[in-house]
Amino acid sequence: MAEVLPVGKLPREWMRRLLDYPISDPRVRLGPGVGLDAAVVEMGDRCLVVKADPITFATEAIGWYAVQINANDIATTGAVSR
């Protein structure tokens, strides 16, 4: 019988195994990892912080939640949202 996934987030060890692969592009300053919800890519003299996060269980004000959650994760890299 197949293993049933737990409710909620995947266990940290599963996430580590899924995200543990080498990044060969030297422009990637911050790649995937457990607890890292944004990537930082060098773009010449600047860096670009890219972020995507699914917004679940929000029916009211989903746009507000999308901006707040993603802006928060960008801020954790030290970047300023624009």
Backbone as CSV, one residue per row, in Angstrom:
resi,resn,N_x,N_y,N_z,CA_x,CA_y,CA_z,C_x,C_y,C_z
1,MET,0.840,-1.169,0.000,0.000,0.000,0.000,0.890,1.239,0.000
2,ALA,0.487,2.259,-0.777,1.264,3.494,-0.885,1.200,4.286,0.416
3,GLU,2.289,4.993,0.695,2.341,5.839,1.884,1.443,7.055,1.687
4,VAL,0.694,7.418,2.688,-0.204,8.559,2.628,0.558,9.809,3.060
5,LEU,0.409,10.880,2.278,1.067,12.134,2.644,0.400,12.747,3.866
6,PRO,1.188,13.366,4.723,0.604,14.011,5.902,-0.195,15.255,5.502
7,VAL,-1.126,15.646,6.336,-1.881,16.874,6.118,-0.969,18.051,6.410
8,GLY,-1.054,19.094,5.589,-0.229,20.280,5.802,1.045,20.225,4.993
9,LYS,2.080,20.836,5.501,3.354,20.897,4.796,4.050,19.551,4.823
10,LEU,4.885,19.320,3.813,5.685,18.098,3.790,6.699,18.121,4.931
11,PRO,7.052,16.953,5.452,8.089,16.910,6.495,9.395,17.528,5.988
12,ARG,10.136,18.170,6.886,11.375,18.859,6.511,12.359,17.939,5.784
13,GLU,12.470,16.693,6.206,13.415,15.786,5.555,13.007,15.516,4.110
14,TRP,11.736,15.393,3.846,11.264,15.207,2.462,11.632,16.430,1.628
15,MET,11.396,17.623,2.194,11.722,18.856,1.489,13.216,18.937,1.201
16,ARG,14.032,18.566,2.174,15.486,18.578,1.971,15.878,17.687,0.798
17,ARG,15.303,16.491,0.736,15.632,15.573,-0.360,15.169,16.114,-1.704
18,LEU,14.022,16.763,-1.739,13.506,17.315,-2.993,14.325,18.504,-3.481
19,LEU,14.826,19.301,-2.561,15.508,20.536,-2.927,17.028,20.433,-2.924
20,ASP,17.564,19.297,-2.543,19.017,19.139,-2.429,19.613,18.739,-3.771
21,TYR,19.862,19.727,-4.607,20.548,19.472,-5.856,21.430,20.675,-6.159
22,PRO,22.535,20.448,-6.865,23.473,21.549,-7.100,22.925,22.553,-8.123
23,ILE,23.186,23.812,-7.887,22.850,24.882,-8.815,24.131,25.204,-9.580
24,SER,24.113,25.007,-10.879,25.338,25.188,-11.665,25.500,26.604,-12.207
25,ASP,24.462,27.396,-12.208,24.544,28.753,-12.730,25.130,29.673,-11.658
26,PRO,26.291,30.264,-11.909,26.932,31.104,-10.889,26.159,32.386,-10.580
27,ARG,25.180,32.752,-11.423,24.390,33.952,-11.164,23.386,33.742,-10.034
28,VAL,23.107,32.486,-9.709,22.151,32.207,-8.634,22.877,32.385,-7.306
29,ARG,22.519,33.450,-6.586,23.141,33.747,-5.300,22.478,32.996,-4.160
30,LEU,21.177,32.780,-4.280,20.424,32.049,-3.271,19.426,31.171,-4.010
31,GLY,19.595,29.872,-3.875,18.723,28.932,-4.560,17.721,28.305,-3.613
32,PRO,17.117,27.204,-4.017,16.084,26.568,-3.212,16.638,25.937,-1.944
33,GLY,15.793,25.878,-0.942,16.161,25.239,0.304,14.981,25.219,1.251
34,VAL,15.082,24.425,2.279,14.009,24.341,3.264,13.902,25.686,3.975
35,GLY,12.724,26.262,3.950,12.500,27.549,4.589,12.890,28.745,3.747
36,LEU,13.420,28.505,2.560,13.789,29.602,1.658,12.713,29.700,0.594
37,ASP,11.957,30.775,0.638,10.820,30.911,-0.264,11.070,31.888,-1.396
38,ALA,12.303,32.302,-1.582,12.639,33.218,-2.667,14.023,32.848,-3.189
39,ALA,14.283,33.214,-4.423,15.605,32.998,-5.019,16.202,34.357,-5.345
40,VAL,17.518,34.445,-5.309,18.217,35.676,-5.657,19.126,35.362,-6.837
41,VAL,18.938,36.137,-7.916,19.700,35.923,-9.147,20.434,37.214,-9.490
42,GLU,21.737,37.091,-9.729,22.545,38.251,-10.111,22.195,38.647,-11.545
43,MET,21.923,39.936,-11.722,21.552,40.463,-13.036,22.452,41.659,-13.346
44,GLY,23.699,41.382,-13.659,24.639,42.469,-13.915,25.036,43.157,-12.629
45,ASP,24.761,44.467,-12.529,25.145,45.222,-11.335,24.068,45.193,-10.254
46,ARG,22.997,44.414,-10.460,21.906,44.312,-9.493,21.533,42.842,-9.299
47,CYS,20.726,42.622,-8.296,20.200,41.275,-8.070,18.678,41.322,-8.172
48,LEU,18.116,40.255,-8.697,16.673,40.115,-8.820,16.214,39.045,-7.840
49,VAL,15.240,39.380,-7.024,14.657,38.413,-6.100,13.356,37.933,-6.722
50,VAL,13.258,36.633,-6.940,12.052,36.062,-7.541,11.341,35.211,-6.503
51,LYS,10.021,35.252,-6.556,9.221,34.623,-5.520,7.881,34.208,-6.094
52,ALA,7.417,33.072,-5.707,6.061,32.633,-6.042,5.571,31.766,-4.897
53,ASP,4.338,31.949,-4.538,3.778,31.185,-3.431,2.293,30.999,-3.692
54,PRO,1.809,29.786,-3.619,0.366,29.604,-3.790,-0.367,30.160,-2.575
55,ILE,-1.468,30.793,-2.830,-2.295,31.336,-1.748,-3.504,30.416,-1.631
56,THR,-3.629,29.756,-0.501,-4.720,28.795,-0.318,-5.652,29.239,0.797
57,PHE,-6.867,28.796,0.717,-7.896,29.036,1.740,-8.254,30.506,1.909
58,ALA,-7.950,31.341,0.930,-8.312,32.757,1.016,-9.323,33.053,-0.084
59,THR,-10.522,33.346,0.304,-11.532,33.712,-0.688,-11.792,35.206,-0.661
60,GLU,-11.735,35.794,0.497,-11.897,37.241,0.639,-10.510,37.886,0.565
61,ALA,-10.407,38.943,-0.182,-9.163,39.739,-0.254,-7.964,38.910,-0.680
62,ILE,-8.133,38.003,-1.646,-7.021,37.137,-2.064,-5.857,37.951,-2.630
63,GLY,-6.156,39.054,-3.324,-5.082,39.898,-3.850,-4.236,40.498,-2.743
64,TRP,-4.890,40.945,-1.679,-4.168,41.493,-0.533,-3.239,40.438,0.054
65,TYR,-3.758,39.224,0.245,-2.934,38.137,0.786,-1.761,37.817,-0.137
66,ALA,-2.000,37.779,-1.423,-0.932,37.460,-2.379,0.209,38.468,-2.274
67,VAL,-0.128,39.748,-2.195,0.907,40.777,-2.080,1.627,40.662,-0.737
68,GLN,0.890,40.543,0.353,1.491,40.513,1.683,2.415,39.309,1.873
69,ILE,1.959,38.138,1.487,2.753,36.915,1.682,4.015,36.959,0.838
70,ASN,3.885,37.345,-0.430,5.061,37.374,-1.289,6.013,38.503,-0.919
71,ALA,5.486,39.669,-0.551,6.355,40.771,-0.121,7.112,40.405,1.138
72,ASN,6.470,39.683,2.048,7.140,39.243,3.273,8.302,38.315,2.948
73,ASP,8.094,37.365,2.061,9.166,36.432,1.721,10.307,37.133,0.992
74,ILE,9.990,38.137,0.198,11.058,38.922,-0.453,11.836,39.705,0.594
75,ALA,11.143,40.265,1.558,11.813,41.051,2.605,12.771,40.190,3.429
76,THR,12.483,38.904,3.592,13.379,38.044,4.376,14.733,37.859,3.720
77,THR,14.847,38.192,2.420,16.153,38.125,1.751,16.933,39.413,1.936
78,GLY,16.288,40.439,2.500,16.920,41.736,2.647,16.588,42.679,1.504
79,ALA,15.799,42.206,0.551,15.439,43.037,-0.600,14.234,43.907,-0.268
80,VAL,13.996,44.889,-1.115,12.846,45.778,-0.979,11.893,45.480,-2.131
81,SER,10.644,45.204,-1.809,9.645,44.942,-2.853,9.351,46.206,-3.630
82,ARG,9.090,46.046,-4.915,8.720,47.199,-5.765,7.528,46.833,-6.598
